[in-house]
């Protein structure tokens, strides 16, 4: 698959967006000369990741006290790195760098105070390292290792969740939220020809799928067989919508997927 840097207009547009997201410099002109520092981004009214589709937003106030909101924010970060790694492996270097950069400004910055209060070791530099390596077209192994470092930091941060912490019901509800967002993002991606909305949804699905692999068996072992089965079925139902870097060969109807994800959320809300 050709790199998304293959044409100059795309290169300039995506790199400018990347550096604006990082609060750094904008690349201007064919030579890629650095201009003045980029102006500060407009404040996000819904918290980080407040865009369209299923990405929704992260709420710093809720994350400070609600373990579901706290871990959900971590999983939305993980989603970007999982999808970004897939993009990098497919040769879409700038798309990957952009995916790695988005949650720095849009999520980490929003939650930095919460992380500090919860005693989470800082990991912004690890996030920036992954994005820089992708932008520099480093070897795949180095980029993948940098992604692993971010994912490990997110796992460490999860243990600092407030309230009940990462209990089984909390982690199950996070899976439900992520699958719901993946279903909503699929609906949005169907209306766009851009790669980014699909990549966002792919990341949400990959993060939900990864967590469900541990949570569903734990639910079953705890006697919550109905919820475990519903979770597995929803993961399987969404799989055709996110087959990998390439979109499905034929459009997948969004309505039934969103309805199934909503039913799963309702079922998980009954957990003690």
C-alpha positions in Angstrom: 0.0 0.0 0.0 1.5 3.4 -0.9 2.5 5.7 1.9 0.1 8.6 2.6 3.1 10.9 2.1 3.2 10.1 -1.6 1.7 13.4 -2.7 2.9 16.8 -1.6 -0.5 18.4 -0.7 -1.3 15.4 1.6 2.2 15.6 3.1 1.9 19.2 4.0 -1.6 19.0 5.2 -1.1 16.0 7.5 2.3 17.2 8.8 0.8 20.6 9.6 -2.0 19.0 11.5 0.4 16.7 13.3 2.6 19.5 14.5 -0.4 21.7 15.4 -1.7 18.8 17.5 1.6 18.6 19.3 1.7 22.3 19.9 4.9 22.6 18.0 5.7 24.1 14.6 3.9 24.1 11.3 5.7 22.9 8.2 5.2 25.3 5.4 6.2 25.1 1.7 7.6 22.4 -0.5 11.0 22.6 1.3 9.3 21.9 4.6 10.8 25.0 6.3 9.8 25.6 9.8 7.7 28.7 10.4 6.7 30.4 13.6 5.4 28.4 16.6 1.9 27.3 15.9 -0.8 29.1 17.8 -2.5 27.4 20.7 -5.3 25.1 19.6 -8.9 26.2 20.4 -10.1 24.8 23.7 -12.1 21.6 23.5 -15.6 22.1 24.8 -16.2 18.4 25.6 -12.8 17.5 26.9 -10.3 15.7 24.7 -11.2 13.7 21.6 -14.5 15.6 21.3 -14.8 15.1 17.6 -17.6 13.5 15.5 -18.5 9.9 15.3 -17.8 7.3 18.0 -14.7 8.9 19.5 -16.9 10.9 21.8 -14.9 12.8 24.4 -13.0 12.3 27.6 -14.3 14.0 30.8 -11.5 15.0 33.2 -13.9 15.8 36.0 -15.6 12.4 35.7 -12.3 10.6 35.3 -11.1 12.0 38.6 -13.8 10.1 40.5 -15.3 7.5 38.1 -13.1 4.4 37.4 -15.0 3.7 34.2 -14.4 7.2 32.8 -10.7 7.0 33.9 -10.0 3.6 32.2 -12.1 4.5 29.2 -9.9 7.5 28.6 -6.8 5.2 28.8 -8.4 2.8 26.3 -9.1 5.6 23.8 -5.4 6.5 24.0 -4.6 2.8 23.4 -6.9 2.8 20.5 -4.9 5.4 18.7 -1.6 3.5 19.2 -3.0 0.2 18.1 -4.5 1.7 14.9 -1.4 3.8 14.4 0.8 0.7 14.6 -1.3 -1.0 12.0 -1.1 2.0 9.8 2.7 2.1 10.1 3.1 -1.5 9.3 1.0 -0.8 6.1 3.4 2.0 5.1 1.1 4.8 6.1 3.8 6.6 8.1 2.3 10.1 8.5 -1.1 8.7 9.2 0.5 6.6 12.0 2.4 9.6 13.4 -0.8 11.6 13.4 -2.7 8.8 15.3 0.1 8.7 17.9 0.1 12.5 18.2 -3.7 13.1 18.6 -4.1 11.8 22.1 -1.1 13.8 23.4 -2.9 17.1 23.0 -6.5 15.9 23.0 -6.5 13.4 25.9 -3.2 13.4 27.9 -3.2 17.2 28.3 -6.8 17.1 29.5 -6.1 14.4 32.1 -2.6 15.4 33.2 -3.8 16.9 36.4 -5.9 13.8 37.1 -2.9 11.6 36.4 -0.8 13.6 38.8 -3.4 13.5 41.5 -3.7 9.7 41.1 0.1 9.2 41.2 0.4 8.0 37.6 4.0 8.1 36.4 4.2 10.6 33.5 4.2 9.0 30.1 3.9 11.9 27.6 7.5 11.6 26.5 6.8 7.9 25.5 3.8 9.1 23.4 5.9 11.8 21.7 8.7 9.3 21.0 6.3 7.0 19.1 5.0 9.9 17.0 8.5 11.2 16.3 9.8 7.8 15.2 6.8 7.4 12.9 7.3 10.8 11.4 11.0 10.0 10.9 10.1 6.7 9.2 12.1 4.7 11.7 12.3 0.9 11.3 9.1 -0.9 12.1 10.6 -2.7 15.1 11.5 0.6 16.8 8.1 2.1 16.2 6.4 -1.1 17.5 8.6 -1.1 20.6 7.7 2.5 21.3 4.0 1.6 21.0 4.6 -1.2 23.5 6.1 1.3 25.9 3.0 3.5 25.7 0.7 0.5 26.1 2.7 -0.6 29.2 2.4 2.9 30.7 -1.4 2.8 30.1 -1.6 -0.6 31.9 0.3 0.8 34.8 -2.0 3.9 34.9 -5.0 1.6 35.0 -4.1 0.4 38.4 -4.4 4.0 39.7 -8.1 4.3 38.7 -10.3 6.0 41.4 -13.1 4.5 43.3 -13.5 0.7 42.8 -10.4 0.7 40.6 -10.1 -1.7 37.7 -12.6 -4.2 39.1 -14.3 -6.7 36.8 -17.6 -4.8 36.5 -15.6 -1.6 35.8 -13.5 -3.3 33.1 -16.6 -4.9 31.6 -18.4 -1.6 31.3 -15.3 -0.1 29.6 -15.5 -2.8 27.0 -19.1 -2.0 26.4 -18.4 1.7 26.1 -15.5 1.0 23.6 -17.6 -1.3 21.5 -20.4 1.2 21.4 -18.0 3.9 20.3 -16.6 1.6 17.6 -20.1 1.0 16.3 -20.9 4.7 16.2 -17.5 5.5 14.6 -18.3 2.9 11.9 -21.5 4.7 11.1 -19.5 8.0 10.8 -16.7 6.4 8.7 -19.3 5.1 6.2 -20.0 8.8 5.4 -16.4 9.7 4.8 -13.8 8.8 2.2 -11.0 9.9 4.4 -8.7 7.3 6.1 -8.7 8.9 9.5 -12.4 8.2 10.6 -11.9 4.6 9.7 -8.6 4.3 11.5 -10.2 5.9 14.6 -12.9 3.2 14.5 -10.4 0.4 13.9 -8.4 1.5 16.9 -11.5 1.6 19.1 -12.4 -1.9 18.0 -8.9 -3.3 18.5 -8.7 -1.9 22.0 -12.1 -3.3 22.9 -11.3 -6.6 21.4 -8.1 -6.9 23.3 -9.7 -6.0 26.7 -12.7 -8.4 25.9 -10.3 -11.3 25.6 -9.5 -11.1 29.3 -12.8 -9.7 30.6 -15.2 -12.2 28.9 -13.7 -15.3 30.5 -13.5 -13.5 33.8 -17.2 -12.7 33.6 -18.0 -16.3 32.8 -15.9 -17.5 35.7 -17.8 -15.1 38.0 -21.1 -16.5 36.9 -22.1 -13.7 34.5 -22.5 -16.0 31.5 -25.1 -13.9 29.8 -23.0 -10.8 29.8 -19.9 -12.7 28.7 -21.7 -14.3 25.8 -23.2 -10.9 24.8 -19.7 -9.3 24.8 -18.3 -12.1 22.6 -21.1 -11.8 20.2 -20.8 -8.0 19.9 -17.0 -8.3 19.3 -17.7 -10.9 16.5 -20.5 -8.7 15.0 -18.2 -5.7 14.7 -15.3 -7.7 13.2 -16.5 -7.5 9.6 -16.7 -3.7 9.9 -13.0 -3.5 10.8 -11.2 -6.2 8.8 -7.8 -4.4 9.0 -6.3 -1.4 7.2 -8.6 -1.8 4.3 -12.3 -1.0 4.7 -14.8 -3.8 4.1 -15.2 -4.8 0.5 -18.9 -4.2 0.9 -20.5 -1.7 3.3 -21.7 -3.1 6.6 -25.1 -1.8 7.8 -24.4 0.4 10.8 -27.8 0.3 12.5 -27.8 -3.3 13.7 -24.2 -2.9 15.0 -25.1 0.1 17.0 -28.2 -1.6 18.3 -26.3 -4.6 19.4 -23.6 -2.5 21.1 -26.3 -0.6 23.0 -27.9 -3.8 24.2 -24.5 -4.9 25.5 -24.1 -1.7 27.4 -27.5 -2.2 29.0 -26.7 -5.8 30.0 -23.4 -4.7 31.5 -25.1 -2.0 33.5 -26.7 -4.8 35.6 -23.4 -6.0 36.9 -23.0 -5.5 40.7 
